[in-house]
């Protein structure tokens, strides 16, 4: 699991990243980010539009968090990211999502 100190909370913070952040798209999710210079923060949004099943939504969130956790040591500067899951994420395995997260984070970093 990703440590609590890295989790983004609060509607205002999410809205700020969505509005003013740069966007990178992949097949199963989008990532909006702002380079902050000080700390690392990550937010994850998997809406009811993706799946009505809370179990499926939580599996996607866990896979996204695991992909980020495996990549944490690669970040040299502070950055705040918000992941937005797409419906295709429900069709991928956990390992495929993790690999896609690593690929996108490598492009951002």
Biopython code that builds the backbone (N, CA, C, O; Angstrom):
import numpy as np
from Bio.PDB.StructureBuilder import StructureBuilder

atoms = [
    (1, "UNK", "N", (0.828, -1.193, 0.000)),
    (1, "UNK", "CA", (0.000, 0.000, 0.000)),
    (1, "UNK", "C", (0.865, 1.246, 0.000)),
    (1, "UNK", "O", (1.998, 1.232, 0.482)),
    (2, "UNK", "N", (0.333, 2.294, -0.531)),
    (2, "UNK", "CA", (0.998, 3.585, -0.568)),
    (2, "UNK", "C", (0.795, 4.266, 0.786)),
    (2, "UNK", "O", (-0.320, 4.294, 1.308)),
    (3, "UNK", "N", (1.868, 4.812, 1.352)),
    (3, "UNK", "CA", (1.796, 5.459, 2.661)),
    (3, "UNK", "C", (0.846, 6.647, 2.628)),
    (3, "UNK", "O", (0.714, 7.327, 1.610)),
    (4, "UNK", "N", (0.189, 6.883, 3.755)),
    (4, "UNK", "CA", (-0.794, 7.957, 3.855)),
    (4, "UNK", "C", (-0.252, 9.340, 3.578)),
    (4, "UNK", "O", (-0.990, 10.213, 3.121)),
    (5, "UNK", "N", (1.033, 9.559, 3.850)),
    (5, "UNK", "CA", (1.603, 10.894, 3.632)),
    (5, "UNK", "C", (1.686, 11.255, 2.152)),
    (5, "UNK", "O", (1.875, 12.424, 1.814)),
    (6, "UNK", "N", (1.547, 10.273, 1.269)),
    (6, "UNK", "CA", (1.599, 10.516, -0.169)),
    (6, "UNK", "C", (0.219, 10.679, -0.804)),
    (6, "UNK", "O", (0.126, 10.981, -1.994)),
    (7, "UNK", "N", (-0.847, 10.487, -0.039)),
    (7, "UNK", "CA", (-2.206, 10.516, -0.582)),
    (7, "UNK", "C", (-2.753, 11.950, -0.568)),
    (7, "UNK", "O", (-2.694, 12.644, 0.447)),
    (8, "UNK", "N", (-3.276, 12.365, -1.701)),
    (8, "UNK", "CA", (-3.892, 13.682, -1.858)),
    (8, "UNK", "C", (-5.312, 13.619, -1.308)),
    (8, "UNK", "O", (-6.057, 12.687, -1.613)),
    (9, "UNK", "N", (-5.687, 14.600, -0.505)),
    (9, "UNK", "CA", (-7.039, 14.641, 0.049)),
    (9, "UNK", "C", (-7.616, 16.041, -0.120)),
    (9, "UNK", "O", (-6.879, 17.014, -0.278)),
    (10, "UNK", "N", (-8.902, 16.127, -0.086)),
    (10, "UNK", "CA", (-9.568, 17.423, -0.156)),
    (10, "UNK", "C", (-10.008, 17.805, -1.555)),
    (10, "UNK", "O", (-9.231, 17.729, -2.507)),
    (11, "UNK", "N", (-11.256, 18.214, -1.669)),
    (11, "UNK", "CA", (-11.818, 18.587, -2.968)),
    (11, "UNK", "C", (-11.084, 19.749, -3.615)),
    (11, "UNK", "O", (-10.929, 19.778, -4.836)),
    (12, "UNK", "N", (-10.631, 20.705, -2.819)),
    (12, "UNK", "CA", (-9.951, 21.871, -3.371)),
    (12, "UNK", "C", (-8.643, 21.469, -4.048)),
    (12, "UNK", "O", (-8.313, 21.976, -5.121)),
    (13, "UNK", "N", (-7.902, 20.559, -3.423)),
    (13, "UNK", "CA", (-6.634, 20.118, -4.006)),
    (13, "UNK", "C", (-6.865, 19.371, -5.320)),
    (13, "UNK", "O", (-6.149, 19.590, -6.297)),
    (14, "UNK", "N", (-7.872, 18.484, -5.340)),
    (14, "UNK", "CA", (-8.197, 17.759, -6.564)),
    (14, "UNK", "C", (-8.615, 18.724, -7.671)),
    (14, "UNK", "O", (-8.189, 18.585, -8.817)),
    (15, "UNK", "N", (-9.452, 19.705, -7.320)),
    (15, "UNK", "CA", (-9.932, 20.674, -8.314)),
    (15, "UNK", "C", (-8.782, 21.506, -8.872)),
    (15, "UNK", "O", (-8.750, 21.798, -10.068)),
    (16, "UNK", "N", (-7.846, 21.887, -8.020)),
    (16, "UNK", "CA", (-6.697, 22.674, -8.464)),
    (16, "UNK", "C", (-5.869, 21.905, -9.487)),
    (16, "UNK", "O", (-5.448, 22.468, -10.497)),
    (17, "UNK", "N", (-5.639, 20.636, -9.231)),
    (17, "UNK", "CA", (-4.839, 19.812, -10.143)),
    (17, "UNK", "C", (-5.599, 19.601, -11.456)),
    (17, "UNK", "O", (-5.007, 19.666, -12.533)),
    (18, "UNK", "N", (-6.898, 19.349, -11.367)),
    (18, "UNK", "CA", (-7.700, 19.127, -12.576)),
    (18, "UNK", "C", (-7.712, 20.355, -13.476)),
    (18, "UNK", "O", (-7.639, 20.233, -14.699)),
    (19, "UNK", "N", (-7.802, 21.539, -12.873)),
    (19, "UNK", "CA", (-7.911, 22.775, -13.646)),
    (19, "UNK", "C", (-6.581, 23.252, -14.218)),
    (19, "UNK", "O", (-6.498, 23.593, -15.398)),
    (20, "UNK", "N", (-5.547, 23.278, -13.393)),
    (20, "UNK", "CA", (-4.306, 23.905, -13.825)),
    (20, "UNK", "C", (-3.171, 22.930, -14.139)),
    (20, "UNK", "O", (-2.089, 23.351, -14.547)),
    (21, "UNK", "N", (-3.408, 21.647, -13.954)),
    (21, "UNK", "CA", (-2.356, 20.670, -14.197)),
    (21, "UNK", "C", (-2.213, 20.295, -15.660)),
    (21, "UNK", "O", (-3.126, 20.500, -16.460)),
    (22, "UNK", "N", (-1.052, 19.741, -16.001)),
    (22, "UNK", "CA", (-0.822, 19.205, -17.341)),
    (22, "UNK", "C", (-1.404, 17.808, -17.397)),
    (22, "UNK", "O", (-1.405, 17.093, -16.395)),
    (23, "UNK", "N", (-1.900, 17.413, -18.557)),
    (23, "UNK", "CA", (-2.588, 16.138, -18.694)),
    (23, "UNK", "C", (-1.816, 15.195, -19.609)),
    (23, "UNK", "O", (-1.372, 15.577, -20.692)),
    (24, "UNK", "N", (-1.666, 13.952, -19.148)),
    (24, "UNK", "CA", (-1.061, 12.885, -19.940)),
    (24, "UNK", "C", (-2.080, 11.760, -20.004)),
    (24, "UNK", "O", (-2.621, 11.353, -18.976)),
    (25, "UNK", "N", (-2.347, 11.254, -21.205)),
    (25, "UNK", "CA", (-3.346, 10.206, -21.387)),
    (25, "UNK", "C", (-2.677, 8.873, -21.699)),
    (25, "UNK", "O", (-1.663, 8.817, -22.396)),
    (26, "UNK", "N", (-3.261, 7.805, -21.173)),
    (26, "UNK", "CA", (-2.896, 6.454, -21.564)),
    (26, "UNK", "C", (-4.196, 5.749, -21.955)),
    (26, "UNK", "O", (-5.261, 6.365, -21.951)),
    (27, "UNK", "N", (-4.113, 4.491, -22.285)),
    (27, "UNK", "CA", (-5.316, 3.787, -22.726)),
    (27, "UNK", "C", (-6.331, 3.585, -21.607)),
    (27, "UNK", "O", (-7.537, 3.638, -21.853)),
    (28, "UNK", "N", (-5.863, 3.356, -20.385)),
    (28, "UNK", "CA", (-6.804, 3.032, -19.315)),
    (28, "UNK", "C", (-6.951, 4.113, -18.237)),
    (28, "UNK", "O", (-7.771, 3.966, -17.330)),
    (29, "UNK", "N", (-6.177, 5.186, -18.322)),
    (29, "UNK", "CA", (-6.341, 6.286, -17.378)),
    (29, "UNK", "C", (-5.674, 7.545, -17.902)),
    (29, "UNK", "O", (-4.847, 7.507, -18.814)),
    (30, "UNK", "N", (-6.056, 8.656, -17.300)),
    (30, "UNK", "CA", (-5.423, 9.940, -17.570)),
    (30, "UNK", "C", (-4.730, 10.399, -16.299)),
    (30, "UNK", "O", (-5.140, 10.028, -15.199)),
    (31, "UNK", "N", (-3.687, 11.200, -16.439)),
    (31, "UNK", "CA", (-2.963, 11.713, -15.282)),
    (31, "UNK", "C", (-2.801, 13.218, -15.443)),
    (31, "UNK", "O", (-2.244, 13.689, -16.434)),
    (32, "UNK", "N", (-3.286, 13.958, -14.471)),
    (32, "UNK", "CA", (-3.102, 15.397, -14.423)),
    (32, "UNK", "C", (-2.071, 15.671, -13.339)),
    (32, "UNK", "O", (-2.156, 15.112, -12.246)),
    (33, "UNK", "N", (-1.090, 16.534, -13.637)),
    (33, "UNK", "CA", (-0.029, 16.735, -12.657)),
    (33, "UNK", "C", (0.479, 18.169, -12.647)),
    (33, "UNK", "O", (0.364, 18.907, -13.625)),
    (34, "UNK", "N", (1.046, 18.534, -11.499)),
    (34, "UNK", "CA", (1.714, 19.815, -11.298)),
    (34, "UNK", "C", (3.019, 19.522, -10.570)),
    (34, "UNK", "O", (3.025, 18.808, -9.566)),
    (35, "UNK", "N", (4.116, 20.066, -11.068)),
    (35, "UNK", "CA", (5.392, 19.914, -10.374)),
    (35, "UNK", "C", (5.455, 20.979, -9.290)),
    (35, "UNK", "O", (5.379, 22.176, -9.567)),
    (36, "UNK", "N", (5.595, 20.519, -8.042)),
    (36, "UNK", "CA", (5.560, 21.426, -6.906)),
    (36, "UNK", "C", (6.935, 21.744, -6.349)),
    (36, "UNK", "O", (7.136, 22.820, -5.786)),
    (37, "UNK", "N", (7.880, 20.836, -6.494)),
    (37, "UNK", "CA", (9.224, 21.068, -6.006)),
    (37, "UNK", "C", (9.460, 20.629, -4.575)),
    (37, "UNK", "O", (10.612, 20.471, -4.170)),
    (38, "UNK", "N", (8.416, 20.429, -3.800)),
    (38, "UNK", "CA", (8.635, 20.132, -2.381)),
    (38, "UNK", "C", (8.222, 18.715, -1.980)),
    (38, "UNK", "O", (9.023, 17.987, -1.392)),
    (39, "UNK", "N", (7.010, 18.320, -2.284)),
    (39, "UNK", "CA", (6.536, 17.028, -1.778)),
    (39, "UNK", "C", (5.831, 16.229, -2.865)),
    (39, "UNK", "O", (5.411, 16.767, -3.890)),
    (40, "UNK", "N", (5.714, 14.935, -2.611)),
    (40, "UNK", "CA", (5.008, 14.043, -3.524)),
    (40, "UNK", "C", (3.607, 13.788, -2.992)),
    (40, "UNK", "O", (3.440, 13.440, -1.823)),
    (41, "UNK", "N", (2.603, 13.959, -3.838)),
    (41, "UNK", "CA", (1.215, 13.670, -3.478)),
    (41, "UNK", "C", (0.538, 13.021, -4.672)),
    (41, "UNK", "O", (0.785, 13.396, -5.818)),
    (42, "UNK", "N", (-0.318, 12.044, -4.397)),
    (42, "UNK", "CA", (-1.013, 11.313, -5.446)),
    (42, "UNK", "C", (-2.479, 11.189, -5.088)),
    (42, "UNK", "O", (-2.831, 10.895, -3.945)),
    (43, "UNK", "N", (-3.336, 11.416, -6.083)),
    (43, "UNK", "CA", (-4.775, 11.239, -5.918)),
    (43, "UNK", "C", (-5.277, 10.252, -6.954)),
    (43, "UNK", "O", (-4.711, 10.145, -8.041)),
    (44, "UNK", "N", (-6.341, 9.531, -6.621)),
    (44, "UNK", "CA", (-6.869, 8.497, -7.501)),
    (44, "UNK", "C", (-8.377, 8.632, -7.582)),
    (44, "UNK", "O", (-9.065, 8.615, -6.561)),
    (45, "UNK", "N", (-8.895, 8.766, -8.810)),
    (45, "UNK", "CA", (-10.337, 8.894, -9.008)),
    (45, "UNK", "C", (-10.804, 7.765, -9.918)),
    (45, "UNK", "O", (-10.389, 7.656, -11.072)),
    (46, "UNK", "N", (-11.677, 6.931, -9.364)),
    (46, "UNK", "CA", (-12.312, 5.862, -10.140)),
    (46, "UNK", "C", (-13.804, 6.006, -9.868)),
    (46, "UNK", "O", (-14.298, 5.560, -8.833)),
    (47, "UNK", "N", (-14.516, 6.627, -10.796)),
    (47, "UNK", "CA", (-15.913, 6.987, -10.564)),
    (47, "UNK", "C", (-16.863, 5.821, -10.783)),
    (47, "UNK", "O", (-16.474, 4.756, -11.262)),
    (48, "UNK", "N", (-18.117, 6.049, -10.419)),
    (48, "UNK", "CA", (-19.164, 5.046, -10.628)),
    (48, "UNK", "C", (-19.413, 4.796, -12.111)),
    (48, "UNK", "O", (-19.962, 3.756, -12.472)),
    (49, "UNK", "N", (-19.026, 5.716, -12.966)),
    (49, "UNK", "CA", (-19.184, 5.526, -14.405)),
    (49, "UNK", "C", (-18.283, 4.410, -14.915)),
    (49, "UNK", "O", (-18.586, 3.783, -15.929)),
    (50, "UNK", "N", (-17.199, 4.163, -14.233)),
    (50, "UNK", "CA", (-16.258, 3.107, -14.611)),
    (50, "UNK", "C", (-16.867, 1.742, -14.317)),
    (50, "UNK", "O", (-16.842, 0.843, -15.158)),
    (51, "UNK", "N", (-17.409, 1.600, -13.126)),
    (51, "UNK", "CA", (-18.056, 0.351, -12.727)),
    (51, "UNK", "C", (-18.984, 0.632, -11.556)),
    (51, "UNK", "O", (-18.679, 1.455, -10.692)),
    (52, "UNK", "N", (-20.110, -0.051, -11.532)),
    (52, "UNK", "CA", (-21.019, 0.086, -10.392)),
    (52, "UNK", "C", (-20.535, -0.718, -9.200)),
    (52, "UNK", "O", (-21.005, -0.510, -8.081)),
    (53, "UNK", "N", (-19.613, -1.625, -9.421)),
    (53, "UNK", "CA", (-19.101, -2.490, -8.379)),
    (53, "UNK", "C", (-17.965, -1.799, -7.618)),
    (53, "UNK", "O", (-16.945, -1.438, -8.204)),
    (54, "UNK", "N", (-18.152, -1.621, -6.319)),
    (54, "UNK", "CA", (-17.113, -1.017, -5.489)),
    (54, "UNK", "C", (-15.871, -1.912, -5.455)),
    (54, "UNK", "O", (-14.749, -1.415, -5.348)),
    (55, "UNK", "N", (-16.066, -3.204, -5.545)),
    (55, "UNK", "CA", (-14.944, -4.137, -5.540)),
    (55, "UNK", "C", (-14.040, -3.882, -6.747)),
    (55, "UNK", "O", (-12.818, -3.830, -6.605)),
    (56, "UNK", "N", (-14.627, -3.725, -7.925)),
    (56, "UNK", "CA", (-13.837, -3.470, -9.136)),
    (56, "UNK", "C", (-13.140, -2.119, -9.065)),
    (56, "UNK", "O", (-11.974, -2.004, -9.443)),
    (57, "UNK", "N", (-13.847, -1.090, -8.581)),
    (57, "UNK", "CA", (-13.245, 0.238, -8.465)),
    (57, "UNK", "C", (-12.062, 0.220, -7.502)),
    (57, "UNK", "O", (-11.026, 0.824, -7.777)),
    (58, "UNK", "N", (-12.214, -0.466, -6.383)),
    (58, "UNK", "CA", (-11.135, -0.530, -5.401)),
    (58, "UNK", "C", (-9.941, -1.333, -5.919)),
    (58, "UNK", "O", (-8.797, -1.009, -5.597)),
    (59, "UNK", "N", (-10.187, -2.366, -6.710)),
    (59, "UNK", "CA", (-9.085, -3.131, -7.307)),
    (59, "UNK", "C", (-8.268, -2.253, -8.240)),
    (59, "UNK", "O", (-7.040, -2.335, -8.270)),
    (60, "UNK", "N", (-8.953, -1.418, -8.997)),
    (60, "UNK", "CA", (-8.255, -0.500, -9.902)),
    (60, "UNK", "C", (-7.428, 0.495, -9.095)),
    (60, "UNK", "O", (-6.271, 0.752, -9.429)),
    (61, "UNK", "N", (-8.012, 1.058, -8.033)),
    (61, "UNK", "CA", (-7.279, 2.002, -7.189)),
    (61, "UNK", "C", (-6.045, 1.345, -6.579)),
    (61, "UNK", "O", (-4.968, 1.941, -6.563)),
    (62, "UNK", "N", (-6.197, 0.130, -6.081)),
    (62, "UNK", "CA", (-5.058, -0.573, -5.477)),
    (62, "UNK", "C", (-3.949, -0.815, -6.491)),
    (62, "UNK", "O", (-2.770, -0.669, -6.170)),
    (63, "UNK", "N", (-4.317, -1.182, -7.706)),
    (63, "UNK", "CA", (-3.308, -1.408, -8.757)),
    (63, "UNK", "C", (-2.587, -0.101, -9.096)),
    (63, "UNK", "O", (-1.368, -0.091, -9.269)),
    (64, "UNK", "N", (-3.335, 0.994, -9.192)),
    (64, "UNK", "CA", (-2.719, 2.292, -9.459)),
    (64, "UNK", "C", (-1.751, 2.676, -8.338)),
    (64, "UNK", "O", (-0.643, 3.144, -8.602)),
    (65, "UNK", "N", (-2.171, 2.479, -7.098)),
    (65, "UNK", "CA", (-1.318, 2.803, -5.952)),
    (65, "UNK", "C", (-0.059, 1.938, -5.936)),
    (65, "UNK", "O", (1.025, 2.429, -5.622)),
    (66, "UNK", "N", (-0.195, 0.664, -6.270)),
    (66, "UNK", "CA", (0.977, -0.211, -6.299)),
    (66, "UNK", "C", (1.964, 0.221, -7.374)),
    (66, "UNK", "O", (3.175, 0.182, -7.156)),
    (67, "UNK", "N", (1.463, 0.628, -8.522)),
    (67, "UNK", "CA", (2.334, 1.119, -9.584)),
    (67, "UNK", "C", (3.086, 2.370, -9.156)),
    (67, "UNK", "O", (4.271, 2.516, -9.456)),
    (68, "UNK", "N", (2.411, 3.264, -8.464)),
    (68, "UNK", "CA", (3.046, 4.492, -7.970)),
    (68, "UNK", "C", (4.078, 4.147, -6.904)),
    (68, "UNK", "O", (5.192, 4.670, -6.925)),
    (69, "UNK", "N", (3.713, 3.270, -5.970)),
    (69, "UNK", "CA", (4.617, 2.903, -4.883)),
    (69, "UNK", "C", (5.930, 2.326, -5.414)),
    (69, "UNK", "O", (7.004, 2.636, -4.898)),
    (70, "UNK", "N", (5.840, 1.489, -6.443)),
    (70, "UNK", "CA", (7.032, 0.884, -7.020)),
    (70, "UNK", "C", (7.925, 1.914, -7.701)),
    (70, "UNK", "O", (9.114, 1.664, -7.897)),
    (71, "UNK", "N", (7.370, 3.064, -8.065)),
    (71, "UNK", "CA", (8.099, 4.087, -8.815)),
    (71, "UNK", "C", (8.542, 5.259, -7.939)),
    (71, "UNK", "O", (9.210, 6.165, -8.437)),
    (72, "UNK", "N", (8.192, 5.270, -6.654)),
    (72, "UNK", "CA", (8.456, 6.418, -5.772)),
    (72, "UNK", "C", (9.921, 6.822, -5.723)),
    (72, "UNK", "O", (10.229, 8.014, -5.724)),
    (73, "UNK", "N", (10.823, 5.863, -5.680)),
    (73, "UNK", "CA", (12.243, 6.183, -5.541)),
    (73, "UNK", "C", (12.806, 6.904, -6.770)),
    (73, "UNK", "O", (13.879, 7.504, -6.692)),
    (74, "UNK", "N", (12.104, 6.854, -7.890)),
    (74, "UNK", "CA", (12.566, 7.488, -9.124)),
    (74, "UNK", "C", (12.304, 8.995, -9.164)),
    (74, "UNK", "O", (12.927, 9.707, -9.951)),
    (75, "UNK", "N", (11.396, 9.484, -8.330)),
    (75, "UNK", "CA", (11.059, 10.905, -8.335)),
    (75, "UNK", "C", (12.160, 11.707, -7.668)),
    (75, "UNK", "O", (12.540, 11.421, -6.533)),
    (76, "UNK", "N", (12.674, 12.710, -8.367)),
    (76, "UNK", "CA", (13.751, 13.550, -7.846)),
    (76, "UNK", "C", (13.210, 14.871, -7.306)),
    (76, "UNK", "O", (13.839, 15.491, -6.449)),
    (77, "UNK", "N", (12.054, 15.306, -7.798)),
    (77, "UNK", "CA", (11.445, 16.552, -7.343)),
    (77, "UNK", "C", (10.018, 16.283, -6.901)),
    (77, "UNK", "O", (9.450, 15.229, -7.186)),
    (78, "UNK", "N", (9.456, 17.248, -6.206)),
    (78, "UNK", "CA", (8.080, 17.122, -5.760)),
    (78, "UNK", "C", (7.100, 17.261, -6.912)),
    (78, "UNK", "O", (7.305, 18.050, -7.834)),
    (79, "UNK", "N", (6.042, 16.486, -6.841)),
    (79, "UNK", "CA", (5.022, 16.508, -7.885)),
    (79, "UNK", "C", (3.703, 16.078, -7.265)),
    (79, "UNK", "O", (3.674, 15.248, -6.357)),
    (80, "UNK", "N", (2.630, 16.640, -7.755)),
    (80, "UNK", "CA", (1.290, 16.247, -7.330)),
    (80, "UNK", "C", (0.563, 15.714, -8.554)),
    (80, "UNK", "O", (0.441, 16.403, -9.567)),
    (81, "UNK", "N", (0.077, 14.464, -8.449)),
    (81, "UNK", "CA", (-0.584, 13.803, -9.573)),
    (81, "UNK", "C", (-1.974, 13.338, -9.183)),
    (81, "UNK", "O", (-2.214, 12.952, -8.039)),
    (82, "UNK", "N", (-2.892, 13.379, -10.148)),
    (82, "UNK", "CA", (-4.224, 12.808, -9.971)),
    (82, "UNK", "C", (-4.472, 11.863, -11.143)),
    (82, "UNK", "O", (-4.374, 12.255, -12.306)),
    (83, "UNK", "N", (-4.792, 10.619, -10.818)),
    (83, "UNK", "CA", (-5.098, 9.602, -11.815)),
    (83, "UNK", "C", (-6.608, 9.529, -11.997)),
    (83, "UNK", "O", (-7.356, 9.475, -11.021)),
    (84, "UNK", "N", (-7.058, 9.527, -13.263)),
    (84, "UNK", "CA", (-8.480, 9.402, -13.596)),
    (84, "UNK", "C", (-8.651, 8.111, -14.387)),
    (84, "UNK", "O", (-8.181, 8.010, -15.520)),
    (85, "UNK", "N", (-9.310, 7.143, -13.808)),
    (85, "UNK", "CA", (-9.483, 5.854, -14.497)),
    (85, "UNK", "C", (-10.489, 5.983, -15.636)),
    (85, "UNK", "O", (-11.443, 6.758, -15.565)),
    (86, "UNK", "N", (-10.249, 5.200, -16.689)),
    (86, "UNK", "CA", (-11.161, 5.106, -17.829)),
    (86, "UNK", "C", (-11.816, 3.726, -17.806)),
    (86, "UNK", "O", (-11.315, 2.822, -17.138)),
    (87, "UNK", "N", (-12.926, 3.549, -18.524)),
    (87, "UNK", "CA", (-13.618, 2.251, -18.519)),
    (87, "UNK", "C", (-12.732, 1.075, -18.939)),
    (87, "UNK", "O", (-12.960, -0.050, -18.495)),
    (88, "UNK", "N", (-11.737, 1.312, -19.775)),
    (88, "UNK", "CA", (-10.872, 0.217, -20.210)),
    (88, "UNK", "C", (-10.085, -0.394, -19.045)),
    (88, "UNK", "O", (-9.652, -1.543, -19.135)),
    (89, "UNK", "N", (-9.899, 0.345, -17.973)),
    (89, "UNK", "CA", (-9.151, -0.154, -16.822)),
    (89, "UNK", "C", (-9.796, -1.398, -16.212)),
    (89, "UNK", "O", (-9.107, -2.225, -15.614)),
    (90, "UNK", "N", (-11.103, -1.531, -16.359)),
    (90, "UNK", "CA", (-11.787, -2.706, -15.803)),
    (90, "UNK", "C", (-11.438, -3.977, -16.569)),
    (90, "UNK", "O", (-11.613, -5.078, -16.046)),
    (91, "UNK", "N", (-10.948, -3.843, -17.798)),
    (91, "UNK", "CA", (-10.617, -4.996, -18.623)),
    (91, "UNK", "C", (-9.181, -5.474, -18.437)),
    (91, "UNK", "O", (-8.830, -6.572, -18.869)),
    (92, "UNK", "N", (-8.347, -4.651, -17.794)),
    (92, "UNK", "CA", (-6.939, -4.993, -17.638)),
    (92, "UNK", "C", (-6.674, -5.743, -16.340)),
    (92, "UNK", "O", (-7.416, -5.620, -15.365)),
    (93, "UNK", "N", (-5.596, -6.523, -16.354)),
    (93, "UNK", "CA", (-5.182, -7.209, -15.132)),
    (93, "UNK", "C", (-4.410, -6.229, -14.259)),
    (93, "UNK", "O", (-4.017, -5.153, -14.710)),
    (94, "UNK", "N", (-4.199, -6.612, -13.019)),
    (94, "UNK", "CA", (-3.456, -5.787, -12.072)),
    (94, "UNK", "C", (-2.049, -5.471, -12.606)),
    (94, "UNK", "O", (-1.600, -4.327, -12.537)),
    (95, "UNK", "N", (-1.373, -6.466, -13.124)),
    (95, "UNK", "CA", (-0.017, -6.286, -13.633)),
    (95, "UNK", "C", (0.023, -5.346, -14.832)),
    (95, "UNK", "O", (0.954, -4.552, -14.967)),
    (96, "UNK", "N", (-0.979, -5.430, -15.704)),
    (96, "UNK", "CA", (-1.040, -4.531, -16.857)),
    (96, "UNK", "C", (-1.220, -3.085, -16.421)),
    (96, "UNK", "O", (-0.605, -2.183, -16.988)),
    (97, "UNK", "N", (-2.058, -2.860, -15.420)),
    (97, "UNK", "CA", (-2.265, -1.500, -14.903)),
    (97, "UNK", "C", (-0.980, -0.976, -14.275)),
    (97, "UNK", "O", (-0.601, 0.171, -14.510)),
    (98, "UNK", "N", (-0.311, -1.797, -13.486)),
    (98, "UNK", "CA", (0.931, -1.385, -12.841)),
    (98, "UNK", "C", (1.981, -1.017, -13.886)),
    (98, "UNK", "O", (2.666, -0.004, -13.743)),
    (99, "UNK", "N", (2.113, -1.822, -14.924)),
    (99, "UNK", "CA", (3.085, -1.536, -15.973)),
    (99, "UNK", "C", (2.753, -0.252, -16.722)),
    (99, "UNK", "O", (3.648, 0.510, -17.087)),
    (100, "UNK", "N", (1.463, -0.015, -16.949)),
    (100, "UNK", "CA", (1.038, 1.211, -17.630)),
    (100, "UNK", "C", (1.330, 2.438, -16.761)),
    (100, "UNK", "O", (1.732, 3.482, -17.276)),
    (101, "UNK", "N", (1.127, 2.314, -15.444)),
    (101, "UNK", "CA", (1.434, 3.412, -14.519)),
    (101, "UNK", "C", (2.922, 3.735, -14.585)),
    (101, "UNK", "O", (3.304, 4.902, -14.675)),
    (102, "UNK", "N", (3.753, 2.715, -14.539)),
    (102, "UNK", "CA", (5.208, 2.930, -14.588)),
    (102, "UNK", "C", (5.614, 3.609, -15.895)),
    (102, "UNK", "O", (6.472, 4.492, -15.900)),
    (103, "UNK", "N", (5.003, 3.198, -16.988)),
    (103, "UNK", "CA", (5.314, 3.789, -18.297)),
    (103, "UNK", "C", (4.952, 5.277, -18.321)),
    (103, "UNK", "O", (5.742, 6.102, -18.781)),
    (104, "UNK", "N", (3.773, 5.615, -17.832)),
    (104, "UNK", "CA", (3.319, 7.012, -17.841)),
    (104, "UNK", "C", (4.159, 7.848, -16.882)),
    (104, "UNK", "O", (4.527, 8.977, -17.209)),
    (105, "UNK", "N", (4.466, 7.314, -15.711)),
    (105, "UNK", "CA", (5.279, 8.068, -14.751)),
    (105, "UNK", "C", (6.689, 8.317, -15.273)),
    (105, "UNK", "O", (7.284, 9.354, -14.981)),
    (106, "UNK", "N", (7.220, 7.389, -16.032)),
    (106, "UNK", "CA", (8.547, 7.573, -16.641)),
    (106, "UNK", "C", (8.510, 8.731, -17.641)),
    (106, "UNK", "O", (9.478, 9.482, -17.758)),
    (107, "UNK", "N", (7.396, 8.876, -18.359)),
    (107, "UNK", "CA", (7.252, 9.978, -19.305)),
    (107, "UNK", "C", (7.156, 11.313, -18.584)),
    (107, "UNK", "O", (7.693, 12.311, -19.064)),
    (108, "UNK", "N", (6.486, 11.347, -17.448)),
    (108, "UNK", "CA", (6.296, 12.585, -16.683)),
    (108, "UNK", "C", (7.596, 13.001, -16.001)),
    (108, "UNK", "O", (7.974, 14.172, -16.021)),
    (109, "UNK", "N", (8.262, 12.041, -15.405)),
    (109, "UNK", "CA", (9.465, 12.313, -14.626)),
    (109, "UNK", "C", (10.582, 12.580, -15.552)),
    (109, "UNK", "O", (11.702, 12.836, -15.111)),
]
sb = StructureBuilder()
sb.init_structure("model")
sb.init_model(0)
sb.init_chain("A")
sb.init_seg("    ")
for serial, (resi, resn, name, xyz) in enumerate(atoms, 1):
    if name == "N":
        sb.init_residue(resn, " ", resi, " ")
    sb.init_atom(name, np.array(xyz, "f"), 0.0, 1.0, " ", f" {name:<3s}", serial, name[0])
structure = sb.get_structure()
